[in-house]
Amino acid sequence: MERKDAEHEAHRAFGNVTLIERDGRVPWRWVTFEDVATDFRFALRLMSKDVAFTPDRGNRARFWEICASLSIFGFVDAALLQPLPYSGSIAVGWPVRARAA
């Protein structure tokens, strides 16, 4: 029997060697912790290869979040919460005391 035929017969008799090795290691490791650690290392490796990634990117994201929040609050405050500037107007949100003119 040739080597290639012998390897084929062994694979058929014993199954996938890689799968058996992986399944054999499962009881001896912390699956969740090791998987999270592997994913984290992979993410760091990808980010380190990305030219556009800088630690400042998180600060820029926070800046845009703050800008969006302030814009939305400004609109809601002006359009919905404060009464309109003509007589007989009411605030849409809830009753607000009239501003002193």
TORVO-952593 format. One line per field, with one value per atom (N, C-alpha, C): residue number from 1; residue in one letter; atom name; x, y, z. Coordinates in Angstrom, 1 decimal. Example, Ala and Ser with C-alpha at 12.3 -4.5 7.8 and 13.67 -1.06 7.14 Angstrom:
pos = c(1  1  1  2  2  2)
code = c(A  A  A  S  S  S)
site = c(N  CA  C  N  CA  C)
px = c(13.2  12.3  13.2  12.8  13.7  12.9)
py = c(-5.7  -4.5  -3.3  -2.2  -1.1  0.0)
pz = c(7.8  7.8  7.8  7.1  7.1  7.9)
//
This chain:
pos = c(1  1  1  2  2  2  3  3  3  4  4  4  5  5  5  6  6  6  7  7  7  8  8  8  9  9  9  10  10  10  11  11  11  12  12  12  13  13  13  14  14  14  15  15  15  16  16  16  17  17  17  18  18  18  19  19  19  20  20  20  21  21  21  22  22  22  23  23  23  24  24  24  25  25  25  26  26  26  27  27  27  28  28  28  29  29  29  30  30  30  31  31  31  32  32  32  33  33  33  34  34  34  35  35  35  36  36  36  37  37  37  38  38  38  39  39  39  40  40  40  41  41  41  42  42  42  43  43  43  44  44  44  45  45  45  46  46  46  47  47  47  48  48  48  49  49  49  50  50  50  51  51  51  52  52  52  53  53  53  54  54  54  55  55  55  56  56  56  57  57  57  58  58  58  59  59  59  60  60  60  61  61  61  62  62  62  63  63  63  64  64  64  65  65  65  66  66  66  67  67  67  68  68  68  69  69  69  70  70  70  71  71  71  72  72  72  73  73  73  74  74  74  75  75  75  76  76  76  77  77  77  78  78  78  79  79  79  80  80  80  81  81  81  82  82  82  83  83  83  84  84  84  85  85  85  86  86  86  87  87  87  88  88  88  89  89  89  90  90  90  91  91  91  92  92  92  93  93  93  94  94  94  95  95  95  96  96  96  97  97  97  98  98  98  99  99  99  100  100  100  101  101  101)
code = c(M  M  M  E  E  E  R  R  R  K  K  K  D  D  D  A  A  A  E  E  E  H  H  H  E  E  E  A  A  A  H  H  H  R  R  R  A  A  A  F  F  F  G  G  G  N  N  N  V  V  V  T  T  T  L  L  L  I  I  I  E  E  E  R  R  R  D  D  D  G  G  G  R  R  R  V  V  V  P  P  P  W  W  W  R  R  R  W  W  W  V  V  V  T  T  T  F  F  F  E  E  E  D  D  D  V  V  V  A  A  A  T  T  T  D  D  D  F  F  F  R  R  R  F  F  F  A  A  A  L  L  L  R  R  R  L  L  L  M  M  M  S  S  S  K  K  K  D  D  D  V  V  V  A  A  A  F  F  F  T  T  T  P  P  P  D  D  D  R  R  R  G  G  G  N  N  N  R  R  R  A  A  A  R  R  R  F  F  F  W  W  W  E  E  E  I  I  I  C  C  C  A  A  A  S  S  S  L  L  L  S  S  S  I  I  I  F  F  F  G  G  G  F  F  F  V  V  V  D  D  D  A  A  A  A  A  A  L  L  L  L  L  L  Q  Q  Q  P  P  P  L  L  L  P  P  P  Y  Y  Y  S  S  S  G  G  G  S  S  S  I  I  I  A  A  A  V  V  V  G  G  G  W  W  W  P  P  P  V  V  V  R  R  R  A  A  A  R  R  R  A  A  A  A  A  A)
site = c(N  CA  C  N  CA  C  N  CA  C  N  CA  C  N  CA  C  N  CA  C  N  CA  C  N  CA  C  N  CA  C  N  CA  C  N  CA  C  N  CA  C  N  CA  C  N  CA  C  N  CA  C  N  CA  C  N  CA  C  N  CA  C  N  CA  C  N  CA  C  N  CA  C  N  CA  C  N  CA  C  N  CA  C  N  CA  C  N  CA  C  N  CA  C  N  CA  C  N  CA  C  N  CA  C  N  CA  C  N  CA  C  N  CA  C  N  CA  C  N  CA  C  N  CA  C  N  CA  C  N  CA  C  N  CA  C  N  CA  C  N  CA  C  N  CA  C  N  CA  C  N  CA  C  N  CA  C  N  CA  C  N  CA  C  N  CA  C  N  CA  C  N  CA  C  N  CA  C  N  CA  C  N  CA  C  N  CA  C  N  CA  C  N  CA  C  N  CA  C  N  CA  C  N  CA  C  N  CA  C  N  CA  C  N  CA  C  N  CA  C  N  CA  C  N  CA  C  N  CA  C  N  CA  C  N  CA  C  N  CA  C  N  CA  C  N  CA  C  N  CA  C  N  CA  C  N  CA  C  N  CA  C  N  CA  C  N  CA  C  N  CA  C  N  CA  C  N  CA  C  N  CA  C  N  CA  C  N  CA  C  N  CA  C  N  CA  C  N  CA  C  N  CA  C  N  CA  C  N  CA  C  N  CA  C  N  CA  C  N  CA  C  N  CA  C  N  CA  C  N  CA  C  N  CA  C  N  CA  C  N  CA  C  N  CA  C  N  CA  C  N  CA  C)
px = c(0.9  0.0  0.9  0.6  1.4  1.0  1.9  1.8  0.5  0.2  -1.1  -2.3  -2.3  -3.5  -3.5  -2.4  -2.4  -2.9  -2.5  -3.0  -4.5  -5.0  -6.4  -7.2  -6.7  -7.3  -7.3  -6.2  -6.1  -7.1  -7.2  -8.2  -9.6  -9.9  -11.2  -11.5  -10.4  -10.6  -10.7  -9.8  -9.7  -10.5  -10.8  -11.5  -10.6  -11.1  -10.3  -9.4  -8.1  -7.1  -7.2  -7.3  -7.4  -8.7  -9.8  -11.0  -10.9  -10.3  -10.1  -9.1  -8.1  -7.1  -7.8  -8.6  -9.3  -10.4  -11.1  -12.1  -11.4  -10.3  -9.5  -9.0  -8.8  -8.2  -9.3  -10.6  -11.7  -11.8  -11.7  -11.9  -10.7  -9.6  -8.4  -8.2  -9.1  -8.9  -10.2  -10.0  -11.2  -11.6  -12.7  -13.1  -13.5  -14.3  -14.8  -13.7  -12.9  -11.8  -10.8  -10.4  -9.4  -10.0  -11.2  -11.8  -11.9  -12.3  -12.3  -10.9  -9.9  -8.6  -8.1  -8.4  -8.0  -8.6  -9.9  -10.6  -10.0  -9.7  -9.1  -7.8  -6.9  -5.6  -5.8  -6.8  -7.0  -7.4  -8.3  -8.8  -7.6  -6.8  -5.6  -4.7  -4.5  -3.6  -4.2  -5.5  -6.1  -6.0  -6.3  -6.2  -4.8  -3.8  -2.4  -2.0  -2.6  -2.3  -3.1  -4.1  -5.0  -4.3  -4.0  -3.3  -4.1  -5.4  -6.4  -6.7  -6.3  -6.7  -5.7  -6.2  -5.3  -6.1  -5.4  -6.1  -7.0  -6.8  -7.6  -9.0  -9.1  -10.4  -11.5  -11.3  -12.3  -12.7  -11.7  -12.1  -12.9  -12.6  -13.4  -14.8  -15.0  -16.3  -17.1  -16.5  -17.1  -17.5  -16.7  -16.9  -18.2  -18.3  -19.5  -20.8  -20.6  -21.8  -22.3  -21.4  -21.7  -22.4  -21.8  -22.4  -23.8  -24.0  -25.4  -26.4  -25.9  -26.8  -27.2  -26.2  -26.5  -27.5  -27.3  -28.1  -29.6  -29.7  -31.1  -31.7  -31.0  -31.5  -31.9  -31.1  -31.4  -32.7  -32.9  -34.1  -35.3  -35.2  -36.3  -36.7  -35.7  -35.9  -36.6  -36.1  -36.6  -38.0  -38.1  -39.4  -40.5  -40.2  -41.2  -41.4  -40.4  -40.5  -40.8  -40.3  -40.6  -41.8  -42.6  -43.8  -43.3  -44.2  -43.9  -44.0  -43.4  -43.3  -44.5  -45.7  -46.9  -47.9  -48.9  -49.9  -50.8  -51.1  -52.0  -51.2  -49.9  -49.2  -48.9  -48.8  -48.5  -47.3  -46.6  -45.5  -46.1  -45.5  -46.0  -45.7  -44.5  -44.1  -44.8  -44.6  -45.3  -45.4  -46.3  -46.4  -45.1  -44.7  -43.5  -43.9  -43.3  -43.6  -43.1  -43.9  -43.5  -42.3  -41.4  -40.2  -40.5  -39.7  -39.9  -39.3  -40.1  -39.7  -38.9)
py = c(-1.2  0.0  1.2  2.2  3.4  4.4  5.3  6.2  7.0  7.5  8.3  7.5  6.2  5.3  5.0  4.9  4.6  5.8  7.0  8.2  8.3  8.1  8.1  7.1  5.9  4.9  5.3  5.9  6.3  7.4  8.4  9.5  8.9  7.9  7.3  6.6  5.9  5.1  6.0  7.0  7.8  9.1  9.6  10.9  12.0  13.2  14.4  14.7  14.6  14.7  16.1  17.2  18.5  18.6  18.1  18.2  17.4  16.2  15.4  16.1  16.8  17.5  18.7  19.4  20.6  20.1  19.1  18.6  18.0  17.5  16.9  18.0  19.2  20.3  21.1  21.0  21.7  21.6  20.3  20.2  20.8  21.1  21.6  23.1  23.8  25.2  26.0  27.3  28.2  28.7  28.1  28.3  29.8  30.3  31.7  32.7  32.6  33.5  33.5  32.3  32.2  32.7  32.4  32.9  34.5  35.1  36.5  37.1  36.5  36.9  36.8  35.8  35.6  36.7  36.9  37.9  39.3  39.6  40.9  41.1  40.1  40.1  40.4  39.7  39.8  41.2  41.8  43.2  44.2  44.0  44.9  44.8  43.6  43.4  44.1  44.0  44.6  46.2  46.7  48.1  48.6  47.9  48.3  48.4  47.6  47.6  48.7  49.2  50.2  51.6  52.2  53.5  54.6  54.5  55.5  55.4  54.3  54.2  54.9  55.8  56.5  56.4  56.6  56.7  57.9  58.9  60.1  59.8  58.7  58.4  58.3  57.8  57.7  59.1  60.0  61.3  62.1  61.8  62.4  61.9  60.6  60.0  60.6  60.8  61.4  62.9  63.6  65.0  65.0  64.1  64.2  63.7  62.8  62.4  63.6  64.4  65.5  66.6  66.8  67.8  67.4  66.1  65.7  65.8  65.5  65.6  67.0  67.9  69.4  69.9  69.5  69.9  69.5  68.2  67.7  68.4  68.6  69.2  70.6  71.4  72.7  72.8  71.9  71.9  71.6  70.6  70.2  71.3  71.9  73.0  74.2  74.6  75.8  75.5  74.4  74.1  73.5  72.7  72.0  72.4  72.7  73.0  74.4  75.4  76.8  77.3  78.1  78.7  79.5  79.6  80.4  81.9  82.7  84.2  85.0  84.4  85.2  84.9  85.8  85.6  84.4  83.7  82.5  81.3  81.3  80.1  79.2  78.0  77.1  76.2  75.7  74.8  73.4  72.7  71.4  70.3  70.4  69.4  69.3  70.3  70.4  71.9  72.3  73.7  74.3  75.4  76.1  77.5  78.0  79.4  80.3  81.4  82.3  83.1  83.3  84.1  85.5  86.1  87.5  88.3  89.2  90.0  91.2)
pz = c(0.0  0.0  0.0  -0.8  -0.9  0.3  0.5  1.6  1.5  0.3  0.1  0.5  0.0  0.3  1.8  2.4  3.9  4.7  4.3  5.0  4.8  3.6  3.3  4.2  4.3  5.1  6.6  7.1  8.4  8.7  7.8  8.0  8.0  7.2  7.2  8.5  9.1  10.3  11.5  11.6  12.8  12.8  11.6  11.5  11.2  11.3  11.1  12.3  12.1  13.2  13.9  13.1  13.7  14.5  14.1  14.9  16.2  16.1  17.3  18.3  17.8  18.7  19.3  18.5  19.1  20.2  19.9  20.8  22.1  21.9  23.1  24.0  23.4  24.3  25.0  24.6  25.2  26.7  27.2  28.7  29.5  28.8  29.5  29.4  28.9  28.7  29.1  29.3  29.6  28.3  27.7  26.4  26.2  27.0  26.8  26.9  28.0  28.2  27.1  26.6  25.6  24.2  24.0  22.7  22.7  23.9  24.0  23.8  24.5  24.4  22.9  22.2  20.8  20.0  20.2  19.4  19.7  20.9  21.3  20.6  20.6  20.0  18.5  17.9  16.4  16.1  17.0  16.7  16.9  17.9  18.0  16.8  16.3  15.2  13.9  13.7  12.6  12.7  13.9  14.1  14.0  14.4  14.2  12.8  11.9  10.5  9.8  10.3  9.7  9.9  8.7  8.8  9.3  9.1  9.5  11.0  11.6  13.1  13.9  14.7  15.7  17.0  18.1  19.4  19.5  18.7  18.7  18.1  17.4  16.7  17.7  18.9  20.0  20.4  20.6  21.0  19.9  18.7  17.6  17.6  17.9  18.0  19.1  20.3  21.4  21.1  20.3  20.0  19.1  18.1  17.3  18.0  19.0  19.8  20.6  21.2  22.0  21.1  19.9  19.0  18.6  18.3  17.9  19.1  20.3  21.5  21.7  21.6  21.9  20.8  19.5  18.4  18.7  19.0  19.2  20.4  21.5  22.7  22.3  21.6  21.2  20.4  19.5  18.7  19.6  20.4  21.2  22.2  22.8  23.7  23.0  21.9  21.2  20.6  20.0  19.2  20.0  21.0  21.7  23.2  23.9  25.3  25.6  24.9  25.1  24.4  25.0  24.3  23.1  22.1  20.9  21.3  20.5  20.9  20.6  20.4  20.2  21.2  21.3  22.4  22.2  23.2  23.2  22.8  22.7  22.3  23.5  23.3  24.4  24.0  25.0  24.8  24.5  23.6  23.1  24.2  24.8  25.7  27.0  27.9  29.1  29.5  30.4  30.7  31.3  30.7  31.1  31.5  32.5  32.9  31.8  31.6  30.6  31.0  30.0  30.3  30.6  31.5  31.7  30.6  30.1  28.9  29.3)
//
